[in-house]
């Protein structure tokens, strides 16, 4: 990012002249108050929110000038994980995870549900990586919150992404389950070398699981550094 500003139609400025470099393989925690710009940052990176000014390159894509087809290809390389899981509750865990293969599957196969054996194998491996392969045939609605978030992580992995963006992925989970889900994200980062950027409210999670912390306040970067440098005074600056 170079001097990226995001201004919504309402006039709200979500990001103000943000400049960042995130290297491949990093695990970054983005922290800040509600309304600080954390979600806008995530959604700008995957092209869901257009930038008003500045420049943004993700991989080989220049988002300030990318066309619709380029944005679709970019999103096919980025796994998204949300606070609300975004699962189809009435269908199986496997069908939910296979949604991650949409960018690699023809429209006809998708409509017919005729996924290739190789796609199913990728889905099984993703579920095994997050420890819920045994739930593959269960309905998503029968799972606990933590298990549903693991399905969402497996769906993102099924894309074979270069980057995973997690927007408050543990905000609705109890503390022990939150740590389990963050453990999964850290293993994905360390074992597969996938870049992971996670928005978090909780300071202890940001310190425990990020190698780098970016602090946002009112749309501006007020801290960017290694987790070891994020002292209590730094967090006081971020949160006021």
N, C-alpha and C positions, 0 to 999 in steps of 0.2 A: 504494500500500500504506500502511495505517495500523496500526501496532502488530501486524503479522501474526506469529503464532506457528503453527508446524506441528509437531505431536507425533504420531509414528507409534504404531501399536498396541503395538509393542515397548517403548514408553516413551522411545525416542530422540527428542530435540528437534532437528529439522533447521533450523528458523528461530526466532529469538528476538526478538520485538518489533521486526520490521523495518518501517521506514517509508521509502518511496521514491516519488518522482515521476519518471516517464520521459515525456518529451514526444514527440509525433509527429515522425518524421523523424530521431530521434537514432540514433547507432550506438554502442552501449554494450558494453564488454568487462567481463565479470564474472570476477574472478580469485580464487584461493584454493587451499589445499591440498585433496587428496582428503578428502571428509567434511566440508568447510566449509559445505556447504549450497547449492553452485552449482546442481546438478541439481534439487534440491528447489525452488529459486527458479523455475527455468524451468518445471517441471512444475506449480507452483502457479499461475503466470500463465495457463496454458492450461487450468486446471481438472482436470488429471489427479490432482493431490494436493489434497485439501480442506484448508482452513485450520482450525485449532483455535480460534483467537480472532483478533480484529481485523477489519479490513475491507479489501476488495480490489475495485477497479473497473478493468476493462479495457474501453476503449471505453464503451459504454452498459450493460455487464453488471456487476452486483454479485455477485461470486462467492460471498460468504458466504451468500447466500440463493438463488442461481440454481438452477432446476430442470433436469432432465435435458435437456429440449428446448432450453433456453437455452444450456446448455453445448455441445450439438451445434452450434448455430448459431455460437457463439463460436469453436469449433475450426475451423469452416469458413472463418473469417476470419484464422486464424493458421497460417502455414507452419512445420512442424517439420522440423529437420535433425538427424540423429543421428550419433554417431561410427561406428556400424556400418552406415550407409547404408540398411539395411532395404529392399532391393530384392528383387523376385521374379526370381531369377537366370536362370530357364529361359525367360523370355519376353522380348519385345523392349524396347528402350529406350522406344519410343513408348508401349507398353502401361503401362510403369512410370510414365511422366510423366502419362499420362491418369488415373491414380489420383487426381491432384490435382483432378480435375473432379467427384469423387464428390458433393461438397456441392452441386453445381450440376446434377446429372443424376438422372433418375428411377431408381428401383430396377430397373425392367424394362429400361431401356436399359443400366444397369450390368451386369446379369446376362447380357444378350445381347451385350455388348460393342459395342452400336450407338451409338457416340458421334456426336454431330453434327459436321458439317464445321467449325462455329465452334469446337468444343472442340479438334479436331485442329489448327486454325490457331493457337490459343493455345499448344498443346503445342509446335508447330514454332517459334513465336516464343521460347518459354522456352528451348528447346534451343539456338537460335541465340544467345541472349543469353549463354549460358555456353560457347559455342564448340564444341559437339559435335553440331551438326545433322547432320553427315555420318554419325554413328553411329545415326541414328534407327531403322534396321531391324535393327541388330545385337542379339544376345542380350546381356543385361546381364552375364552371366557371362564374356563375352569381353573385358570392359573392364578397364583398370587401376584401381587404387584411387582415384586422383584423378579419373578419368573417371566412376567410379561415384558419387563424391560430387557431381560436377557434375549427374549425372542426378537425384540426390536434391534438389539445389537447384532444378533445372528443375521437378521435381514440386511443390515448395513454391510456386514462382512460378505454376504452372498453377492454383493455387487463387485467384489474384488477391488475395493476402492484404494486410491492413493492417499486419500485424506478422509478422516472421520470428524464430523462436527457434532458435538453433543450439547444441546441447549437445555440446561437445567435438568440433566438426566436422572437425578436422584432427589429432586425437590419434594416428590410425593411419597418417598419411601422412608421407613423407619431407619434409625442410625446403623444398626448391624447390617441390614440389607443394602443400605447406601454404600457401605464399605465393600461389600461383596461385588456390587456392580462396578464400583470404581476399580477394584482389583481386576475385573474382566477387561476394562478399558486399558489399564496399565499393561496387562499381558499382551493385548493386541498390539500396543505400541512397541513393547520390548521384543516380543517373539516374531512379529511380522514386519516390524520396521515402518508401520503405518503412522503417519503424522496424525496426532489427536489434539483437537482444540476443544476444551470443555468450559462452558459457562457454569460458575458455581456461586452460591450464596455463602456457603459455610467456609470459614477461614481454615479450620483444621483439615478439611478435605483438600483445599487448594494447596496447603503446605505439604500434606502427606503424599499427594499423587502427582502434582505437577513438578516438572524440572525447571519451569520458568513461569513467572506470574506476570500477567498484564492487568493493571488496575485502571478501571475507567471511572470517571466522575463527570457527570453532565456532558457526556459525549467526547471527552478528551482523555488522552492517556496521561495519567498522573504517576504511574510507575510501570517500568518494564525492566525486569531483571531476573536473575536466578533466584530460586526459592530461598536459598540461604540468606539472601540480602533482604528478604521481606520481613522486616522486624515489626514489632507491635506499633512503632511510630509510623511505619509505612502504611499499615492497615488503618491507622487512625486518620491518615491523610486521605486514603481512598474513601473511607466511610464517613469521614467528618466527625 
